[in-house]
Amino acid sequence: MTTISAKIANDDKNLFEKICNSMGINVSTAINAFVKATIRENGMPFAMKASEDPYIYSESNMKFLKESISQISL
């Protein structure tokens, strides 16, 4: 058996403990369940996606980018 240490925000820790307690488990049991699921799935046991940021590929940003590129002399 080994120990894992992680830094998380106090509010997140408290909410996580509250959720675990409401399910009748402790934090250690929840983390062990996550580790076992990760091993079983050979990856994260849930989908991880970047949030969609409407500002990155907005039409105005793309127009600005194209105009900027066209002004570069090679």
C-alpha positions in Angstrom: 0.0 0.0 0.0 1.2 3.5 -0.7 0.1 7.1 -0.2 -0.8 9.7 -2.8 -0.8 13.4 -2.0 -2.5 16.0 -4.2 -3.2 19.7 -3.8 -6.8 20.8 -4.4 -8.8 23.8 -3.4 -10.3 23.6 0.1 -13.8 24.2 -1.2 -13.4 21.3 -3.7 -12.1 19.0 -1.0 -15.0 19.8 1.3 -17.6 19.3 -1.5 -15.9 16.0 -2.5 -15.9 14.7 1.1 -19.6 15.7 1.4 -20.5 13.8 -1.8 -18.5 10.8 -0.7 -20.1 10.8 2.7 -23.5 11.0 1.2 -22.7 7.8 -0.7 -21.4 6.1 2.4 -17.8 6.0 1.4 -14.7 8.0 2.4 -12.3 9.9 0.1 -9.7 7.1 0.1 -12.3 4.6 -1.2 -13.5 7.1 -3.9 -9.9 7.7 -5.1 -9.2 3.9 -5.1 -12.3 3.4 -7.2 -11.1 6.0 -9.6 -7.7 4.4 -9.8 -9.2 0.9 -10.5 -11.5 2.3 -13.1 -8.6 4.1 -14.8 -6.6 0.8 -14.9 -9.6 -1.1 -16.2 -10.3 1.4 -19.0 -6.6 1.9 -19.7 -7.3 5.6 -19.6 -9.6 8.1 -17.9 -12.9 6.4 -17.0 -14.8 9.4 -18.4 -14.7 11.7 -21.4 -12.3 14.6 -21.2 -12.8 17.5 -23.6 -11.7 21.0 -23.9 -14.5 23.5 -23.5 -15.7 25.1 -26.7 -14.4 28.6 -26.8 -16.5 30.7 -29.2 -13.8 33.4 -29.3 -11.0 31.2 -30.7 -12.6 30.5 -34.1 -15.0 33.3 -34.4 -15.5 34.9 -37.8 -14.0 38.2 -36.7 -10.9 36.5 -35.3 -10.5 34.4 -38.4 -10.9 37.5 -40.6 -8.2 39.3 -38.6 -5.9 36.4 -38.8 -6.2 36.1 -42.6 -5.7 39.8 -43.0 -2.6 39.7 -40.8 -1.2 36.8 -42.7 -1.8 38.5 -46.1 0.3 41.5 -44.9 3.4 39.4 -44.1 6.0 39.6 -46.9 8.0 36.5 -47.3 
